Structure formats: structure tokens, C-alpha cells
Amino acid sequence: MDFDWPKMFRRYVYDEEKTPYFVSVGRLNKRQARNEIFLYAFFVSMLFGILGLVALTGKLPHGEAVGVPIYALFTVWLAVTFAWTKNPMAGAACALAPIALAVYLIVFGFPAKLGPVDKVLVGAVIVGWFVYSWRMIRLVARYPEMSEPTEQAKPLRRNPFDMLK
């Protein structure tokens, strides 16, 4: 049994239909845009949902500050709204989440156990997230004028055992 590693990589890590992160916004169709918006909203809602629930315990550096869990849970609501309605304002509010996280880290500081390399890595992830959020804003602005996928488009669900034949 031979595995086709490049085909498996394309299938599970980068697929032009399901995960079109390297396709320009102008070339996306509505199915690709919906998939990308869903994954972005899922990521934001999971991250801020967990952050909001942990913030309610008072174990984070901000202590008993009420604004942090309210903002986190509000961002979850906005992410769900963004995924459901493709509203540009909800997308713009979700795009502010990495900036809010950066402000939180500046105000309350990084965890004490993080070294300087770790802090730079966290900063790079936040900057990358913000750049990707800008892509989401451009994507949702163009969403109404995107074309529907053609009938020749690959189906979203595939049999994982077909490639083993």
C-alpha cells in the first residue's frame, strides 16, 4: 500500500475548495468564501469562548475585572453572527480581536514564565492573525458579488478510502 504524501497534504492541509487560504479574494467563489468564513469564526469563537469562561474564574492577571469576560463573550457572539449572516460590521468587529488581545497583553503583561523568544512568537502570531483578519474584511466585502461554484466543482465530502485503491 503506497501513500501519495503530496496528495494527502493537499487534501488535509490545503485544499483549494475547503481551505482556500492562498487563493486571492478576487478568485474565490461563494462556497470557498463560506468555508473560510466558517473556519475563521470557529477559531475566534473557540478562542474567545475559552478565554471568556476562564476570565470568569478570576484566575487571569486581570483578576476580577468585569470587562474582559464581557468582551470575550461578546466577541463569541459577533463571530457566530459573522459566520451566520456574513455581515461586514460583525466581521470588522471580529477583526479587532487580535488588537484587543495585544492591548490586554500590554496592559496586564505577559505570563511570568514566558521568555523573550516566547513573547516575540506570541506577538508574531497576533500580527499574523491581524493580517489574516484584514483578508476576512476584504472577503466579506466582496461576498455578495462572488459567483456560485460551477457544477464541475469537486464535492466537499470525499471518501477517504478512495485514494487507497
N, C-alpha and C positions, 0 to 999 in steps of 0.2 A: 504494500500500500504506500504509494508516494503522495506526499503532500505538496501542493503548489503554494509555497510560502508567500510569493508576491500576490497571488490571487486571494489568499486568506487575509493578508494585511489589508488589501484594498477593500475586502468585504467587511471586516470587523472594525477597522480603524478609520479608513477613509473610503467612503462610498459616495459617488457624486450625487446620488439621489437622497440617501438618508443623512449623510453628514457632509454637506457641501461647503465646508469652511474655506476652501481655497478657490471656489468659484466666485467670480466677481458678481456684485449685486445686480448689475445690469443683465447678466445672463441667466439669472435664476428664474425658475417658474414657480407657480404658487405652491406646488407640493413641496419643493425643496425649501421654500421660504417658511412654510408651516412647520416642517421638520426642524429647521434651525431655530425658529422662534420657540417651539416647544422645548427643545433641549436647553436653550438659554434660560427660559422661565423656570424649568425644572431645577436647574443648577442654582439660580438665585433664590428660589423659594425654599429649597432644601437647606442651603447655607444659612439664610436669614431666619428660617424657621427654627433650626437648631440653636442658632445664636440667640434668638428671642426667648426660647424656653430656658436656656442656660442663664440668660440675663435675669430672668425672673427669680432665680435662686439666690442672687446676690453674691455669687462666688467670683464674678469677674472683677477686674480692677476698679470699675466704676462704683462698686458697692450697691447701694440701694437706689441709684438714680433711676427715675421712672421713665425718662425719655428714651433710653436705649432699648428696652424691650418693646416700647410702643412703636418706635421707628422700625425695628426689626420685623415685627408682626405686620405693620402697615406695608412694608416692602414685600412681604409674602403675598398680601392681598393684591398689591399692584402687579406682581409678577403673574399671578393667576389671571387677573383681569387682562393683562397684556397678552398672555397666551390665548385666552378665550376670544377677545374682541379685536386684537391687532391694533389697538388704539395707540396712536403716536405719543399722546401725552403720558400714558402708562409706561410706554417704552422709554420715554425720556426720563421719567422718574426712576425706573429701574436702572437706567444708565448712570444715575447719580450714586448708586450704591457703592461702587468702589471708592468714590471720593469721600463718602460718609465713613467708610471703613478706614481710609487714610487719616481723616480728621480724628476719628476715635483713637487711632494708634498714636497720633501726635499729642492729643490731649491727655490720654491716660497712660501712654507709654507702652512699649513692647513688654512681653513677659520677661521676667528677670533672667530666665535660663537661656534666652536666645543670645547667640554670639553675633558679632558684626556681620559675618557672612550670611547668617540666617536672616538678619534684618534686611540686608540688601536683597536677598532672594524673595522675601515677603514683599518688599517694595516693587521688585520687578514683576511679580505676579499681579499686584494691584494695578500697575501701569498697563500690563498686557490686557488685563480684564477691562480697563477703561477704554483702551483702543478697540477691543472687540465690541464693547458696548456702543461705541460710535458706529460700528458696522451695523448693529441692530437698529439704530435710529435711521440710518440710510435705508436699510432693508424695509422697515415698516412704512417709511415714507413712500417707497415705490410699490408697495404691496398691491394697492388697488389696480395699478396698470400692468401688473405681471400677467403673463399668459398662463393658461391652464396647461398641464402636461399633455403631450400628444398621446395617442393610443399606443404608439410604439414604445412608450416609456416602460422601463423594467418594472415588474411588480414589486411592491415593497416587501412582501413576505416571500421568502425563498425556502426551499427545503435544504437544510444544512447537509443532508446526506447525498445530495446530487453530485457534489464535487468528488465524492469518494468512489464513484463508479468508474 
